Amino acid sequence: EIVMTQSPATLSVSPGERVTLSCRASKSVASNLAWYQHRPGQAPSLLIHGASTRATGIPARFSGSGSGTEFTLTISSLQSEDFAVYYCQQYNYWPPGTFGQGTKVEIK
Amino acid sequence: EAQLVESGGGLVQPGGSLRVSCAASGFTFSSYSMNWVRQAPGKGLEWVSYISSDSSSIYYADSVKGRFTISRDNAKNSLYLQMNTLRDEDTAVYYCARGPISDWFCDFWGRGILVTVSS
């Protein structure tokens, strides 16, 4: 089973800052990687698929990059509604579509 | 507007059974694959099960294989997860999530339903 490792576990940032989240796969997953945002008590939402394609309606401040084993989610200027937990998921070796353990973005 | 609404959660004793449901609206349910994903308290997301649009392909996580059964009724726009022989570690919020046509990630999610396994 592919292991997805996200770093850091928690990121304390101020609104307006640029944020970079990392996700590493235990073996190459090509570009078959998705990023999700999960606010407490709400439905998770798809941000990015195919490592770099923004989902419908996702603001341009969210961008994804990487391929193989190293991936990055960047939020160019953090807004108040962006404080949440972010998960990566590989779907190259499916099933199962393994998730990372998440990165919590909290207010500094 | 697409909507997924889970129901049927609650408290069940270890070894017991429960069926959770997901009602879909606002999109052509019969065209999409569906998944169940869960989140245990204080933990991350864990994929549980998948069913193709026509129910011809079904997959389970090893942790639930042989105990959980996924099904769907396209006429009723509904997805189900029958959970038997429940264990403490099955305690989680269960989300139904739509899979896009011909891909394996989840492009739309419900808000989830809590299942608590405890004596």
Interface residues (C-beta under 8 A of the other chain):
Chain A: N32 A34 Y36 H38 G41 Q42 A43 P44 S45 L46 H49 A55 Y87 Q89 Y91 W94 P95 P96 G97 T98 F99 G100 Q101 G102
Chain B: L4 V37 G44 L45 E46 W47 Y50 Y59 Y60 A61 D62 Y95 A97 P100 D103 W104 F105 C106 D107 F108 W109 G110 R111 G112
